[in-house]
């Protein structure tokens, strides 16, 4: 990917991410939560081998969003850690447990239902990590207010790879299994 194209994609990502970051606390069931957008972004960008730049960009965008909402420097850095660590965990686990699934590699040889259990585990681990980090950061953390964001993040992180894979399957040419050439 060329540098201008990467810069344009990054600008679009930061815009969507900041919108999600600023709107998500106001609407608890908003599907574009920062954890989901960051995880999908890091996963989508994994093929371009620029993960360190994407992590830095995600942390910077989160710190800027937290600063706009009134957080100080130390709190902005803590919130950046809350956004980056679970998103990075999602991208790494998806790459380790289901290699190539995001890009549709190996779909001819993999049953469609084989990805359900690993994706569910990845989504629950990622959303759980985000909740635990938020519980450590937030002073006024209430256990009762955690259910809706946790379920929202699990569902969105579970469905995002399925949606991307389904879109790739629709766009790819149909093949009829394996053929034997003699």
C-alpha positions in Angstrom: 0.0 0.0 0.0 1.4 3.4 -0.9 1.9 6.1 1.7 -0.8 8.5 0.4 -3.4 5.7 0.4 -2.3 4.6 3.9 -2.7 8.2 5.1 -6.1 8.5 3.6 -7.3 5.2 5.1 -5.8 6.3 8.5 -7.7 9.6 8.3 -11.0 7.8 7.6 -10.3 5.4 10.5 -9.5 8.2 13.0 -12.7 10.0 12.0 -14.9 7.0 12.5 -13.0 6.0 15.7 -13.3 9.4 17.3 -17.0 9.6 16.4 -17.5 6.2 18.0 -15.4 7.2 21.0 -17.4 10.4 21.6 -20.8 8.8 21.0 -20.4 5.4 22.7 -20.7 6.8 26.3 -23.9 8.6 25.4 -25.7 5.7 23.7 -24.9 2.4 25.5 -26.0 0.1 22.6 -24.1 2.1 20.0 -22.5 -0.6 17.8 -19.3 1.3 16.9 -17.7 1.1 20.3 -14.0 2.1 20.5 -13.0 -1.4 21.3 -14.8 -2.9 18.3 -13.6 -0.2 15.8 -10.0 -0.5 17.1 -10.0 -4.3 17.0 -11.4 -4.4 13.5 -9.0 -1.7 12.3 -5.9 -3.5 13.7 -7.2 -6.8 12.2 -7.9 -5.3 8.8 -4.5 -3.6 8.7 -2.5 -6.7 9.7 -1.8 -7.7 6.2 0.1 -4.5 5.5 2.7 -5.1 8.2 2.4 -1.7 9.8 0.9 -2.7 13.1 3.2 -0.6 15.2 2.0 2.6 13.3 -1.6 1.5 13.7 -1.2 0.9 17.4 0.4 4.4 17.8 -2.4 5.9 15.8 -5.0 4.2 17.8 -3.4 5.3 21.1 -3.1 8.8 19.9 -6.7 9.0 18.6 -7.9 7.7 22.0 -5.8 10.1 24.0 -7.1 13.0 21.8 -10.7 11.8 22.3 -10.2 11.5 26.1 -8.6 15.0 26.2 -11.6 16.4 24.3 -13.9 14.9 26.9 -11.9 16.6 29.7 -9.4 14.0 30.9 -6.0 15.0 32.0 -2.7 13.7 30.6 -2.3 10.6 32.9 -6.0 9.7 32.5 -5.7 10.1 28.7 -2.8 7.7 28.6 -4.7 5.2 30.8 -7.7 5.4 28.5 -5.4 4.9 25.6 -4.2 1.7 27.2 -7.8 0.6 27.7 -8.5 1.1 24.0 -5.2 -0.4 22.6 -4.6 -3.5 24.6 -7.9 -5.3 24.0 -8.0 -4.3 20.4 -4.5 -5.6 19.9 -5.5 -8.8 21.8 -8.4 -9.2 19.3 -6.1 -8.8 16.3 -3.4 -11.2 17.6 -5.9 -13.9 18.7 -7.8 -13.8 15.5 -4.5 -14.1 13.6 -3.3 -17.0 15.8 -6.5 -19.0 16.3 -8.0 -18.5 12.8 -5.1 -17.6 10.5 -6.3 -16.1 7.2 -10.0 -16.1 8.2 -10.3 -12.4 8.0 -9.0 -12.4 4.4 -10.9 -15.5 3.4 -7.9 -17.7 3.1 -8.6 -21.4 3.6 -12.3 -21.1 3.3 -12.5 -23.9 0.7 -11.0 -26.3 3.2 -12.7 -25.1 6.3 -16.3 -25.8 7.3 -18.2 -22.6 7.9 -19.2 -23.7 11.4 -15.6 -24.4 12.4 -14.9 -20.7 13.1 -17.9 -20.2 15.5 -16.3 -21.5 18.7 -12.9 -19.7 18.2 -14.6 -16.5 17.3 -16.8 -16.6 20.3 -13.8 -17.2 22.6 -11.9 -14.4 21.0 -14.8 -12.0 21.3 -15.4 -12.9 25.0 -11.7 -12.7 25.9 -11.4 -9.3 24.2 -14.5 -7.8 25.7 -13.6 -9.2 29.1 -10.1 -7.8 28.9 -11.6 -4.4 28.0 -14.0 -4.6 30.9 -11.3 -5.6 33.4 -9.0 -2.7 32.3 -11.9 -0.3 32.5 -12.7 -1.5 36.0 -9.1 -0.8 37.0 -9.1 2.7 35.5 -12.5 3.9 36.5 -12.8 5.0 40.1 -16.6 5.0 40.2 -17.0 1.6 38.5 -20.4 0.0 39.0 -20.8 -3.7 38.3 -24.4 -3.2 37.2 -23.5 -0.8 34.4 -21.1 -3.2 32.8 -23.5 -5.8 31.4 -24.8 -3.8 28.4 -21.4 -2.6 27.1 -19.9 -6.1 27.6 -22.7 -7.8 25.7 -22.5 -5.1 23.0 -18.8 -5.6 22.5 -19.0 -9.4 22.5 -21.8 -9.4 19.9 -20.1 -6.8 17.7 -16.6 -8.5 17.9 -18.3 -11.9 17.2 -20.2 -10.6 14.2 -17.6 -8.4 12.5 -15.4 -11.2 11.2 -18.4 -13.2 10.0 -19.7 -10.1 8.1 -16.3 -9.5 6.5 -15.9 -13.2 5.6 -19.4 -13.4 4.2 -18.8 -10.3 2.1 -15.6 -11.8 0.7 -17.4 -15.0 -0.1 -20.1 -13.2 -2.0 -17.5 -11.3 -4.1 -15.2 -14.3 -4.8 -15.9 -16.6 -7.7 -17.7 -19.8 -6.9 -15.6 -23.0 -6.9 -16.9 -26.5 -6.7 -14.7 -28.2 -4.1 -11.6 -30.0 -5.1 -10.9 -31.3 -8.5 -8.6 -34.1 -9.4 -6.5 -33.7 -12.5 -4.9 -36.8 -14.0 
